[in-house]
């Protein structure tokens, strides 16, 4: 027992992290690309009507 939890709980936590981290990295890359596209599309606009940030 480590910190009051059995070994199989630690194994479950490690497996969950191994599965979740690559998805988070992929999502962050996608989100960054999406934000850059939004900024690029906003720079050519006239006036303040599309500046909702």
Buried (B, 14 or more C-beta within 10 A) or exposed (E): EEEEEEEEEEEEEEEEEEEEEEEEEEEEEEEEEEEEEEEEEEEEEEEEEEEEE
